[in-house]
C-alpha cells in the first residue's frame, strides 16, 4: 500500500509541475504580445505576378451556407487567371450538387469536384482535389467561412519566402451575439489568435496551421503522401510534418476570415471532442519525431511539445483530482508542509489559475473589446465543460491508436441560412 500511496503522491507532484509550466507559458505569451517586439507578416512584399492558387472547400450537405463562402471568394481581390476554386461535394444528399453546378455555369474558374465514393471525409476529399488542382498553392476554407476581400492575396504573399510551407490566417466568429455560448467562443478565438498564435509567430516557434483559413504548398503534400485519412486532425498533422521536415509555418494576423460558431452546447461539445481526438492522435505520432528532428531548435522543440500536449493536460488534471480524492480518503494528503506552501497556494490561486484569462483579456484590449472581459468569470464553467469533452476525445484517440480503428468525418452542424452579398460584405 505504501508503494501505491507513493505513486499517487508522485503523480500529484507531476501534475503540479505540469500546471506551473503551462501557467508560465500563458504569462510569457501575454507579455510577449503586450511588450515584446511584434513580428510583422509579409504585407510589404511587392510582386508583379502572384502565385497560382487553388481554393479547396470541403462540403457535405452545405446548401445552407455554400453561397456565402463562394460569394465572398468571388469578391476577393485576386487575378482570376491565377485563381481556381474547387468546392468538394462529398456525398451530399441535399441541393449542394445542383447549386455548385449552377456556380460553375456562371464562373468557369469554379470547378466542383463531386465525390460519390463511400470513403467520405475531409482528408480523402482534399487528396482527390489536390490531384486535380492547377495552383502551386492550396488554400482551404470550410464551407461556413467568409474570407475578407484581401485574404487570398495576403495568404499567397507568405509563399514568396521559399522556406514557408504553410500560412495561417485569423479566424473571427460572425455570429458572436447569438447567445452566451457564441460570445464565449469569441473570447477563445480572440485569445487564441490575437495573443497565442501571434506570440508564437513573434518567438519563431510553432504557429499552427488550422486546416482552414490558410494555405500550404501542394508539391510538399503530394511528395509526402498527401493527407493521412486515418488522422482526424489533418491540420495539426501537417503543422508537425512541415516543421519536422525543415519548413516554416507563418501566421498572418491581418488575414481575417469570418466563421460561424456553434450555437448549441451539444454541437460545441462534439466539436471539442473531435478536436481532442484528432490532436491527441497527432501527439502519439509526432512526440518522438518532434524530439529527434534535426530541423527544429531547442526552443521550437519545447514549444512544440507544449502544443502537442495541450489536449492531454485536461486529462492529466482530471486524473489528478481523482488521485487527490483517493489520497484524502486514505488520510495521505501530506505531500508538502510549511508556511511557504500556504503562501505558494495563495499566489497560485490569485494569479496562476487565471493565466489563460490574462491572454484573453489582453486580446480583448488589443481588439478594442474591453467590455467583453465582463464575461471572463463564465469561462470557469466553460473550463469544466471542455475538460469533460477533451477527456472523452483523448480516450477516443487512445482506442484509435491501439486498435487501428478508422475515423469518420463528423461535420459540424450549421445554423446560418443563406445570406445576401451585402450581408456577406459586413
Secondary structure, 3 states (H helix, E strand, C coil): CHHHHHHHHHHHHHHHHHHHHHHHHHHHHHHHHHHCCCCCCCCCCCCCCCCCEEEEEEECCCCCCHHHHHHHHHCCCCCHHHEEEEEEEECCCCCHHHHHHHHHHHCCCECCEEECCCCCCHHHHHHHHHHHCCCCEEEECCCCCEECCCHHHHHHHHHHCCCEEEEEEEEEECCCCCCHHHHHHHHHHHHHHHHHHHHHHHCCCCCCCCCCCEEEEHHHHHHCCCCCCCCCCHHHHHHHHHHCCCCEEEEEEEEEEEECCCCCHHHHHHHHHHHHHHHHHHHHHHHHHHHHCCCCCHHHHHHHHHHHCCCCHHHHHHHHHHHHHHHHHHCCCCCCCCHHHHHHHHHHHHCHHHHHHHHHHHHHHHCCCHHHHHHHHHHHHHHHHHHHHHHHHHHHHHHHHHHCCCCCCCCCCCCCCCCCHHHHHC
